[in-house]
C-alpha cells in the first residue's frame, strides 16, 4: 500500500512537470504551424520558403540548447537553495542576452549563403530571404525565453510559462492573420507579415516571463560567473549534439529538395504534424532531466522516476503514433490542397508514427543523462547514430536516385536502433562517472 502511494505521488510529480512543459512546447509548434497554415494558402513556394527559413533559424537552436540544459541542470540542483538559485538565474539571464547579440549579427551575414547552398526554385528562395530578414531580430528574445522557461521547469513550476504561452499564442494567431493577409488598415505583408508576427509574439512572451521570474526568483545585481561556466560545461555537449541533429534535418531537407518542391513541402507538413506528437515527448524529457537533477544525490530514487516516466510516456506516445498513422492524410489536408503533397506528407507520418515508442525512449533517457550532467554520453550516441545510420544511407539513396520512401524508412529504422543503444548505455550505468557536480 505504501509502495502504491509512493508511486502515485511520483506520477503526480512527473505529470506536474511533463504536462505543462509538453503543452508549452506544443503551443510553440502550434505558433509555427499557424504561420505555415496561413502561408500554405498562398502557394507551394510559400510552404517551401517557410520550411527553409525555419530550418535556418533552427540551426541556432544549438545555442538555446546550451542555455536550456545548463540552466535546468544548475537550477534543479539549487532547488532548495533560494539565494543561490536567485544569483544563478540572474547570471544566466544576463549572459544569454549578451550571447544573443553576436549570434544575431552572424545570422544576418550568412543567411544568403545558406539559401544559395540549399537550392530550390528562385521564387521559394526569394520568399525565404524576405522571411529571414525579419526573423533574425527575434534571436535575443528567443535565447532569453529559453533560459527563463528552463528555470521554471527546474523548480517544478512549468505551468507558469505555459499560462503565458496560452496568452501569447492567441496574440500570435491574430497577428499572423492580420499581417499575412491584411486586416482593416493593416496591408497585406505576405512573408514579411509572418516574420513580424513571430518576433512580436516572442517579445511579448519574454516580457511576461521576466515579470513572473522576478516575482518567483527575485533578480539580483549580484552575479557569479561560476554558474555561467558550469552552464557552458554541462550544456555545450548538448549544443554540439543539437547542431549535429539540426544540421542533419537541413541535409534531409536538401536531399528531399532534389526530388522536387512537392516532396519537400510534404515533408515539411508531415514534420509540423509530427511535432504536435513530438512535444508531449519533449515534456517527458524535461521531467526526466529535472527529476534526475533534483535527486542527483539519491540515484536510486532518480532511476525509479526515470523508469516510471518511460512507462507512462511509452503508453502515451504509442497511442499518438497510431493516431498519426490513422489520420495523417486528413490532417495533411489542413495545410495543403495539393494531392501529391498530401500523399508525401502521409508517407512520412506513417514512418514516424511507427517509431514513436522508441523515439520517446530516446527522449527520456537522453533527458536523464542531461540532468545528471553526463551530456558527453548523449552527444556521442546521438551524433554517431544520426550521421552514421541516418545521413550516410540517405545520401546514398539520393546518389543512386532511389525512391524517397527509402529515406522515410531510414528515419524509422535508425530511431529503433538508437533507442536500443540508449537503453543499453543507461542500464549499464557507466554514465555515472561523468556526472558533473555543482
Buried (B, 14 or more C-beta within 10 A) or exposed (E): EEEEEEEEEBBEBBBBBBBBBBBBBBBBBBBBBBBBBBBBBBBBBBBBBBBBBBBBBBBBBBBBBBBBBBBBBBBBBBBEEEEBBBBBBBBBBBBBBEBBEEBBEEBBEEBEEBBEEBEBBEBBBBBBBBBBBBBBBBBBBBBBBBBBBBBBBBBBBBBBBBBBBEEBBEBBBEBBBBBBBBEEEBEEBBBBBBBBBBBBBBBBBBEBBBEBBEEBBEBEEEBEEEBBEBBBBBBBBBBBBBBBBBBBBBBBBBBBBBBBBBBBBBBBBBBBBBBBBBBBBBBBBBBBBBBBBBBBEEBEBBBBBBEBBBEBBBEBBBEBBEBBBEBBBEBBBBBBEBEBBBBBBBBBBBBBBBBBBBBBBBBBBBBBBBBBBBBBBBBBBBBEBBBEBBBEBBEEBBEEEEEBBBBBBBBBBBBBEBBBBBBEBBEEEEBEEBBBEB
